[in-house]
Amino acid sequence: MGVFDFVKNGVREMMIARPDNFKQLIVYKHPDQNFPFSSQLTVDSDECAVFFKDGRVVGVLPPGRHTLQTQNIPFLNAIVNNFTGGQVFISEIYFVKTTPVRSVPFGGPIGTMRDPQLMCIVTPRIFGEMSVVVTDPVQFIVGYVGQASAGDNDQILGWIKGLFMNGVKQTLGEFCVKQKVTLIDAIAYTAELSQAFVTHVPALNDVGIRILQMGAFNINFSPEDDKKLNDANERFVATVAEAQRDVQIAQIGVAKAAAVAQQNQFGLDQKYNQDARYVQNLAGNYSNYAAGQAMIGAGQGMAEHGVGGGLAGIGAQMGVGVAVAQGMAGAMPQFPQPGAPQPPAQPQFVPGGGAQVTCAKCQTKQPGGKFCAECGTALAQAKKFCTGCGGELGSAAKFCANCGTAAAAI
C-alpha cells in the first residue's frame, strides 16, 4: 500500500524504521520518499536518521521514536508537500550506524616509496584488521554519495580501505623520518605505528569517519625489495661504523696532543721552579745565573762543533765561557741581595773641589782649618788626594808618588 493509499483511506500513521535484515549495514537508505503526516519514525540506539531533499541535508534525528509532525520537528516544514494539503512529507531518509564496525580486514601494496634512510625505492605491503566508526553522519553521506551505493557494506568498506591505504603510505614515511629508522626497522614499532595510523590518516577524517582501533597488522616486502633493503642496510651500517671509528681516532689524537701539551707544560714549570731556586740559593742574583748559563752554553756549543779536544780543548771552552759570562755580568746591573752586608761608602773625589771637614762636636761642615769655626773645637785634618790619579797624599808631600802630579796644585 502506497502513501497516497494511506491518505485516501484516512490512515494517519505509518511506521518507518530500518528492517531487521539490514541491521548490519553501515548506511541504509529507506526505499520510500513520501511519508504521511504523523508517521512514526524509529531510530535504533546505534544509529541516526539523516533527511535529504533535492541533494541537500534538511535535518538529523537521534536515536528514539519520533512522530513526524512540524510542531515537534521544525525542519519538517522544509519537506512538506503542499499538493496533498500539507499531509505528506517528501524526503530521502538515510539510517547511518554510529557504533564501531569491528574486524574490518585490509591489505595489499601501499604504493612505491623511498626509504628515507637507505634511499632505496621499494613497494611495502601491509595486511591486518581495523575498526572504524562514523563520526559525522552528514559529512559521511555527502562525501560518500556518488562513489558507492547505500546498502552495500563491501563497497562502502572497500572505499574506506582505499582511503586508509593512501594514508598509510604517508604516515609510514613520516614515522621513519621522525624516528630516524629504516623501513625494515619500522616494522618492529608495532604499537607506535598502530597509534600513528589511528591518529594521522587524514583522508578518512575529511569524510566524517575515523579509525577507532588497529588490530593485528603486518608490513612486509617482496623478496626483491627485501634483498635490496638488506644490502643497502649493510652498506649503511658499515658507513656509520667507519665514521664512528674516524671520530674515535680523532678523539684519541686530541687526547694525546692534550697529554703531550700537559707534559711539556709540567716540564716548563719544573724548569722554572728549579731555576728560581738556583738563582735564589746558589747564584745569588740573576746576572750571576745568566753568566753561568752562558758559560755552560758556550762550552757545549764548542763541543758540538768540534772546537778543542782533551785538556787544551776543555781549557779553551772554559776560557770562552768565562769571557762570555764576565761580559754578560759586566753588562748587567748589579743589584744588592736582601740581607747581604753593604760595603762601606767610599769617599768621592771631586777634582779641584776641596774636602769638607765635619766637626766631631757640633757636626758643622766646613772647608778645612785647624779649629771649628762654630764651636772652636780642634778639627781633624782632612786628607789630601792627587788631582791626577786620585791617590792619597801625605801631609808633607810635594808631588804624587803614583803619577808625579805636583801637590801644590791641590
C-alpha positions in Angstrom: 0.0 0.0 0.0 1.4 3.4 -1.1 1.5 6.6 0.9 -1.4 8.0 -1.1 -3.5 5.0 -0.1 -2.7 5.9 3.5 -4.0 9.4 2.9 -7.0 8.4 0.8 -8.2 5.8 3.3 -7.8 8.2 6.2 -4.9 6.3 7.9 -2.9 8.9 9.7 0.1 6.8 10.8 2.9 4.9 9.0 5.7 3.0 10.6 9.3 4.0 9.4 12.3 2.0 10.5 15.3 0.0 9.4 14.3 -3.6 8.7 16.0 -6.2 10.8 17.6 -7.9 7.9 19.5 -4.7 7.1 20.8 -4.0 10.7 24.4 -4.8 9.7 24.6 -2.1 7.1 26.7 1.0 7.8 24.3 3.1 5.6 20.8 2.1 4.9 18.5 4.2 2.6 14.8 3.8 3.2 13.0 2.8 -0.1 10.1 5.3 0.3 10.5 9.1 -0.1 6.8 10.0 0.7 5.7 9.9 4.4 2.3 10.8 5.7 1.9 13.4 8.5 2.2 11.9 12.0 4.1 8.8 10.8 6.2 7.1 13.5 10.0 7.0 12.8 12.0 4.6 14.9 15.8 5.2 15.1 17.8 2.5 16.9 20.3 3.3 19.6 23.3 2.6 17.4 22.3 4.9 14.5 20.8 8.2 13.5 18.5 9.3 10.7 19.5 11.9 8.1 16.9 13.7 6.0 17.8 14.8 2.4 15.8 16.8 -0.1 17.0 17.9 -3.5 20.5 16.8 -2.7 20.8 18.8 0.5 20.6 18.0 4.2 17.4 19.0 5.9 18.0 17.6 9.4 19.2 14.8 11.6 17.2 12.8 14.2 19.0 11.0 17.1 18.0 7.5 18.4 14.5 7.2 19.7 10.9 7.1 18.4 9.8 10.3 16.6 6.3 11.4 15.5 6.7 13.3 12.2 4.9 16.5 12.9 6.0 20.0 12.2 5.1 21.0 15.7 7.6 18.5 17.1 10.3 18.7 14.4 10.5 22.2 12.9 12.8 21.2 10.0 10.0 19.1 8.6 8.4 22.3 7.2 11.1 22.3 4.5 9.9 18.9 3.1 6.0 19.3 3.3 4.2 18.6 0.1 1.6 21.3 -0.3 -0.1 19.4 -3.2 -1.5 17.0 -0.7 -2.8 19.7 1.6 0.2 19.5 3.9 -0.4 15.9 4.8 2.7 14.3 3.2 6.5 14.8 3.7 8.8 14.2 0.7 12.4 13.3 1.7 15.1 10.7 1.4 15.9 9.1 4.8 19.3 7.5 5.4 20.0 5.4 8.5 23.7 5.7 9.4 25.3 3.4 12.0 27.2 5.4 14.6 28.7 2.5 16.6 32.1 0.9 15.6 32.4 -1.6 12.8 35.0 -4.1 14.0 37.3 -6.6 12.4 37.4 -4.9 9.0 40.2 -6.6 7.0 42.5 -4.7 4.8 45.7 -5.4 2.9 47.8 -5.0 -0.2 50.6 -2.8 -1.6 50.7 0.7 -0.3 52.5 2.1 -3.3 56.1 2.9 -4.3 58.0 4.9 -1.7 61.7 5.8 -1.0 63.3 4.6 2.3 64.2 8.0 4.0 67.4 6.4 5.5 68.6 4.0 2.9 67.3 5.9 -0.1 66.0 2.7 -1.8 62.8 2.7 -3.8 60.6 -0.2 -2.7 56.9 -1.1 -2.5 55.8 -2.1 1.0 52.8 -4.3 1.7 50.5 -4.2 4.7 47.9 -6.6 5.9 45.7 -6.6 9.1 42.4 -5.6 10.7 40.9 -2.4 12.0 37.7 -1.0 13.4 36.1 2.2 12.1 33.3 4.5 13.3 31.3 7.2 11.6 31.9 10.5 13.5 29.9 12.8 11.2 26.9 11.1 9.5 26.1 14.1 7.4 29.7 14.6 6.1 30.0 10.8 5.6 26.9 10.7 3.3 27.9 13.9 1.5 31.4 12.7 0.9 30.3 9.1 0.1 27.2 9.5 -2.1 28.1 9.2 -5.8 31.0 6.9 -5.1 29.1 3.9 -3.7 25.6 2.8 -3.1 24.0 2.6 0.3 23.1 -0.9 1.3 26.4 -2.5 0.2 28.9 -2.8 3.1 31.6 -4.4 0.9 31.5 -1.4 -1.5 31.5 1.1 1.4 34.3 -0.6 3.3 36.3 -1.1 0.1 36.1 2.7 -0.4 37.1 3.3 3.2 40.0 0.9 3.0 41.2 2.6 -0.2 41.4 5.9 1.6 43.1 4.2 4.5 45.8 2.7 2.3 46.6 6.0 0.8 47.1 7.5 4.3 49.2 4.6 5.4 51.9 5.4 2.8 52.3 9.0 4.0 52.1 8.1 7.7 54.7 5.3 7.4 57.1 7.7 5.6 56.6 10.4 8.2 57.1 7.9 11.0 60.5 6.7 9.6 61.7 10.3 9.3 60.6 11.3 12.8 62.1 8.2 14.4 65.2 8.2 12.1 64.7 4.5 11.3 64.6 2.5 8.1 61.5 0.8 6.7 62.9 -2.5 7.9 63.4 -1.2 11.5 60.0 0.4 11.5 58.3 -3.0 11.3 59.3 -3.6 15.0 57.5 -0.4 16.1 54.0 -2.1 16.1 52.4 -0.2 18.9 53.8 3.2 17.8 52.8 2.6 14.2 49.3 1.5 15.3 48.8 4.7 17.1 50.2 6.7 14.2 47.7 5.1 11.8 44.8 5.8 14.2 45.9 9.4 14.6 47.4 10.6 11.3 45.4 9.1 8.4 43.9 12.4 7.2 41.9 11.2 4.2 39.3 9.5 6.4 38.7 12.4 8.8 37.7 14.6 5.8 34.7 12.4 5.1 33.4 12.0 8.6 34.9 8.6 9.5 37.7 7.6 11.8 39.8 4.6 12.5 38.9 3.7 16.1 41.5 0.9 16.6 44.1 -1.1 14.8 44.1 -4.9 15.1 47.0 -7.2 14.3 48.8 -6.0 11.2 52.0 -6.9 9.3 54.2 -4.8 7.0 56.4 -6.8 4.6 58.3 -6.6 1.3 58.7 -8.7 -1.8 61.8 -10.9 -1.9 63.5 -8.5 -4.4 62.7 -5.4 -2.2 63.7 -7.3 0.9 67.2 -8.1 -0.5 67.6 -4.5 -1.8 66.8 -3.1 1.7 69.1 -5.6 3.5 72.1 -4.9 1.2 71.6 -1.1 1.5 71.3 -1.5 5.3 74.6 -3.4 5.5 76.3 -0.6 3.5 74.7 2.0 5.7 75.8 0.2 8.9 79.4 -0.1 7.6 79.5 3.6 6.7 78.2 4.6 10.1 80.7 2.3 11.8 83.6 3.8 9.8 82.5 7.3 10.6 82.3 6.5 14.3 85.8 4.9 14.1 87.2 8.0 12.5 85.6 10.1 15.2 87.2 7.9 17.9 90.6 8.1 16.2 90.3 11.9 16.1 89.3 12.0 19.7 92.3 9.8 20.7 94.6 12.2 18.7 93.2 15.2 20.5 93.7 13.4 23.9 97.3 12.5 23.1 98.0 16.1 22.0 96.5 17.4 25.2 98.6 14.9 27.3 101.8 16.0 25.5 101.0 19.6 26.0 100.3 19.0 29.6 103.6 17.1 30.0 105.5 19.9 28.3 103.9 22.5 30.5 104.8 20.4 33.5 108.5 20.3 32.4 108.5 24.1 31.9 107.0 24.6 35.3 109.6 22.3 36.8 112.5 24.1 35.0 111.1 27.4 36.1 110.9 26.3 39.7 114.4 24.8 39.5 115.9 28.0 38.0 114.2 30.1 40.6 115.7 28.0 43.4 119.1 28.1 41.8 119.0 31.9 41.4 117.9 32.3 45.0 120.2 29.8 46.7 123.3 29.4 44.6 123.9 32.1 42.0 122.8 34.9 44.4 121.4 37.1 41.6 120.2 36.8 38.0 123.3 38.2 36.5 125.4 35.5 38.1 123.0 32.9 36.9 122.9 34.2 33.4 126.7 34.3 33.4 126.8 30.7 34.5 124.3 29.6 31.9 126.3 31.4 29.2 129.5 29.7 30.3 127.8 26.3 30.1 126.2 27.2 26.7 129.5 28.4 25.2 131.2 25.2 26.3 128.5 23.0 24.9 128.5 24.9 21.6 132.2 24.5 21.1 132.0 20.8 22.0 129.2 20.2 19.4 131.2 22.0 16.7 134.4 20.1 17.4 136.4 23.0 18.9 139.2 21.8 21.1 139.9 18.4 22.5 141.5 17.0 25.6 142.6 19.2 28.4 143.5 22.0 26.0 140.1 21.9 24.4 138.4 21.9 27.8 140.5 24.9 28.8 139.6 26.7 25.7 135.9 26.0 26.3 136.1 27.2 29.8 138.0 30.3 28.8 135.4 31.3 26.2 132.6 30.6 28.7 134.2 32.6 31.4 134.8 35.5 29.0 131.2 35.5 27.8 130.0 35.2 31.4 132.1 38.1 32.5 130.9 40.2 29.6 127.3 39.4 30.5 127.9 40.0 34.2 129.6 43.3 33.4 126.8 44.4 31.1 124.1 43.7 33.6 123.4 45.9 36.6 124.4 44.6 40.0 121.6 44.6 42.4 122.3 44.1 46.2 120.7 40.9 47.6 118.3 41.3 50.5 120.2 40.7 53.8 123.7 40.9 52.3 126.2 43.2 54.1 126.6 46.5 52.3 130.3 47.7 51.6 131.3 51.0 53.3 130.8 54.1 51.3 134.0 55.3 49.5 134.9 59.0 49.7 134.0 60.7 46.5 136.9 62.6 44.9 136.0 65.8 43.1 138.9 67.3 41.2 139.5 71.0 42.1 136.9 70.8 44.7 138.3 70.9 48.4 137.4 68.4 51.0 134.7 69.2 53.6 135.5 68.6 57.3 132.8 67.8 59.8 133.2 69.0 63.4 133.1 66.0 65.7 131.3 68.0 68.4 128.7 70.2 66.7 128.6 68.3 63.3 129.2 71.6 61.4 130.7 71.0 57.9 133.3 73.5 56.8 136.1 73.6 54.2 139.1 72.7 56.4 141.1 74.5 59.0 142.5 73.5 62.4 139.6 74.6 64.6 135.8 74.6 64.2 134.5 77.9 63.1 131.3 77.3 65.0 132.4 76.0 68.4 136.3 76.2 68.3 136.9 72.5 68.7 140.1 71.2 67.1 139.3 69.7 63.7 140.8 66.5 62.3 142.9 67.4 59.3 141.3 66.4 56.0 143.1 64.0 53.8 144.6 65.3 50.6 144.3 63.5 47.2 146.2 63.8 44.0 144.3 65.7 41.3 145.8 63.5 38.6 145.1 60.0 39.8 143.1 60.4 43.0 145.7 58.8 45.2 146.1 59.9 48.8 149.0 62.3 49.5 151.0 62.6 52.7 150.6 65.8 54.6 154.2 67.0 53.7 154.3 65.6 50.1 155.1 68.0 47.3 154.4 65.5 44.4 152.2 62.5 44.0 154.1 59.2 44.4 151.9 57.5 41.9 151.7 59.9 39.0 154.1 62.7 39.8 151.5 65.5 39.8 152.6 68.4 41.9 150.9 68.6 45.3 150.9 72.4 45.1 148.0 72.2 42.7 145.8 70.7 45.4 
